Amino acid sequence: MEYIIEMLGITKEFPGIKANDNVTVQLKKGEIHALLGENGAGKSTLMSILFGMYQPDKGVIRKNGQEVKITNPNDANRLGIGMVHQHFKLVHNFTVLENIILGVEDTKYGKLEMSAAREKVLKLSEMYGLMIDPDAYIQDITVGMQQRVEILKMLYRDNEILILDEPTAVLTPQEIDELINIMRNLADEGKSILFITHKLNEIKSVADRCTVLRKGQTIATVNVADADKEQLSEMMVGRKVKLQVEKEKSNPGNPVLKVENLSVKGRTEGKNSVNNVLFEVRAGEIVCIAGIDGNGQTELVEAITGLKDSIQGKIILNGKDITKMPIRRRTLSGIGHIPEDRHKHGLVLEYTVEENMVLQSYFEPRFQKFGFLRFDSIKEYAKGLISQYDVRSGMGEKTVVRSMSGGNQQKAIIAREIDRNPDLLIAVQPTRGLDVGANEYIHKKIVEHRDSGKAVLLVSLELDEVLNVSDRILVIYEGELVADIPADEANAQELGLYMSGSKRREQ
Amino acid sequence: MKKEHNKKCSLLATESFGSFSASVMAVLVGLLFGLVILLLTNPSQAVYGFKAILFGGLSDMKNLGQVLYFATPIIMTGLSVAFANKTGLFNIGASGQFITGAFAAVFVGVKVQSLTGVSHWLFALFMATLVGAFWAVLPGVLKAYCNVNEVISCIMMNYIGMYMVNLLVKNFVFDVRKNQSMAVAKTAVSPKMGLDSIFKTGYSTSSVNAGILVAVLAGIIVYIILEKTTFGFELKACGYNREASRYAGINEKRSIVLSMMIAGALSGLGGALLYLAGSGKSIEVLDVLAAEGFNGIPVALLGLNHPIGVVISGIFIAYLNVGGFNMQLYNFAPQVIEVIISVIIYFSAFALLMKGFIMRLAKGKEEK
C-alpha cells in the first residue's frame, strides 16, 4: 500500500505533559482522512509537527516512503503540505487575489505581476467549484468564502496534502454541505486531505478513514464505513457516551422571562443589533436561540443580563420589570448567566477557584460578616461544588483559575451559576471549545435544571446542540427573530435556511 | 529525611517564597551594581563608601531612628502606589496627592488654634487624608466614566497640585524670610511617644516620631482591606478583570473611583507625616514635584505591591539613604551618592524580572 505521508511513532513532550506518545498516522494518496480526538488529545500538536512548527522528540515523517525533515512551515510548503488554520490567516483589507498570492508574488521590475496569477486562480476556482470572486475584499465576504480562499491559497501553491484544522466550526449547515462537496472534489483530483475534528457527523459524511487519538496516543485507525458513531465516540472518549441528550418531554409552566419589543443599539449608526424582539421563556422549558455568530445573540443576552442598555422595550422576570435594574439586582432576582466568553466575563483568572465560586455571592451573610470574608465557609462551599461538579485542578480550591483547562474553567462557572438555583438560567454557548465528554455532562446539567422546574435560555451556534437540548427553537437573523419552532418539528436543513436569512416566518 | 527534602522543594516553588527570594536577589544585584559605580567613580574610597551604605543605617541608634524617619513618607506613597496597582490602576499622581495633603496638614497646623493636645495633630492628619483623597477623585472619575488613562490625568494633577500649593502657601502660611511655609504649632507636631529616647546616641536624638507607627498601621490596614474584606475582594476583582466584575454585579465605576481615592488618601497622609514630623521641614515654594511621590513607585515595586512588603522595602530604601549620608565622610559628593542610591533602587526593581526565572528554576528542580 502506497502512502503519500506517514508519521511514524511520533513522540512529543512538553514540560509536564506528553502531547504525543508514539503516534502513527498514515495518509493515502487521494483519501480524506479524519483525525478525531477530544481537546488535548494531541491532534493540533501532531499537525503542528507535520507543518514544521514543532520538532518531534522521536519518530519519523516519510513522504512517498522517503524520510523527510520538516523544520519550518516553508519546508512543509516545499513538500506540498498546506494547512488551513482554525482562525484564518487573511489580510482583511486585501482582495481575495492579493491574499492568495501573498508571499509568492510574481514581480516584474519590482512591480506586481498579477495577470498570470489571476488566470491560475480563476482556473483552480472553476476546477474545484469554489466560485470565488478574485477582486472581492476579504472583509466583505462570508466566513465560508474566506475558508475557500484559504483552500485556494494552498491549491495555488500546488500543495498536494491539505491539512484542515476544525474546518466546520465556523460554518452554517449549508456551508458545511458545500465544503464537503469541495473536499470530495479535491480528493477526486488526487489531493490528500487530513482534517481535524471532534464532530462525528462530518466524519461519517466525508471521511474515508479515521485515526482516533486519545491522551496523546493512537487508539485506532478505522475505515469510516465500518464504524458507527457510537463506536467512534467511545474510542475517542474512552467510555460509552450518550450522544443523544436524554430528556423527557418538556412540561412548560408559567412564563419566567418575557421580552417585549426589545431593541439594542448597534455598533454602527442607524442599525440596531437587536431589533424589536419579542419572546418568552416558561418554567420547565429550554428555549434555544439559534443563529450564526454576530446576528445579535450576544447583544440580546447582554441586554437581558444588564451588561448592555436597551433602547426600547421591556424585560420582565417573574412578572417584575427588570429593564432598568442594575446587574446585581437582576442576578439576585433570579438570573443565572453562563457567559459566552468565560475569560472576559465569567472568571477572574487571577483569583483562585474558591474566590471565583463566590464571585456572585461573596456578599451574602454566609460568606461575610461585617464586611469580612468568611474564608472557612467559602472554602467549604467551594470544596462541595468542586466534588459535586467534578472540577479538576492541580491544587483543589486554591488553584489559580488561569492555570486550569478550559473545560474545568467552564465547569466551575456552571457549578457557580446552577448552584445558585436561578429561576432563569441563561447559557451562552456553554460547550464552546469543549469535547464530547464535557458536552454530555453540561447538557445533562442544563436538562436537570429544567426538570427542577426552572426556565433555561440557551444560545448556541452548534446545530447539534440546538436540536438536541432545546424544547423550543428561536432563530435570530440580523437582530430579528425569524422563526419559533418546537424542537421536535425542526430539522437542520430548515434551521439553516432560517439562519442564513433565506427564509423567515410569516409575520 | 526524604520527606523533609520534598517539603523544602515545594516551599521553594510556592508563590510567596518565589516572590520573596526574587526581591532579595534583586536587592543583591542592585547593591552589586552600586559597588561597580563606586569603583568607577572613586576607586580608593569605594570599599569604605560601600561599607557606609551597607552598615551606616545600623551604626548607632540615632541612625536607626533616622532610617525610620525617612521611611515614613515613602512607605505611605509606596502603599498608595501598591494599593492602586492591586486594583488595576497606576497611581503616578502620588506626588500631587502628597503635597496637597501636606499643605492641608500644615494649614491646619498653623491656622487652627482652637484644638489642643494630640487632637490638633489628629485633625491635621485627617484633613490631609481627606484632601489627598480629594486630589485623586478627578483622575478616578475620568478613568471610570470617560476611560481617560489615569496616568495622564494624574500627571496633570501633580502639576496643578504643586503650583496650587505654592500659591496657597504664599497666600496663607508664608514665611517670607525662608521662602517656605511657617512652622506649625507645637500641638500639631507628631508626638514622639518616647521613640526619641530609644533612638538616640548620647544627647543627639533622631527625628523618628509616631509617624512610623502610623505608616506601619496603615500598611496593616491596607493588607486587611485588600485580603480580608468583601470591599477588597471587589476592588481587586475590578483590577484584574473589569468586565467580569461588571458581570458579577460589582459597581466597577464606583470601585475605580474609590480605589483612586484610597490611594490618594494614603499619599496625602504621607505628606502630613513628613511635614508634621517636627524635624524643621517645611513646604518650600519651589517649582519641583514632591520626590516622595515618585519614590513610592520603586518602593511598591520592590515590595511586590504587598502592603507588608512595602513597609519592609520602604525601610530598606530609607536605610540606603541614611547610609548614603555617611558616605560623605569618605569624600563622595552628595550627587554621586544620590546616583548610587538611585542605581541600587532602580536596579533592584529591574531585577524583579528575575522572579519568573526563579520560579521556573524551582519548578524544574522539583520535577526532577
Interface residues (C-beta under 8 A of the other chain):
Chain A: P15 G16 T305 L307 P326 I327 R328 R329 R330 T331 L332 H337 P339 K344 H345 G346 L347 V348 L349 E350 Y351 E355 L359 Q360 Y362 F363 Q368 G371 F372 L373
Chain B: K228 T229 T230 F231 F233 K236 A237 Y240 N241 E243 A244 S245 R246 Y247 A248 G249 I250 N251 G364 E367
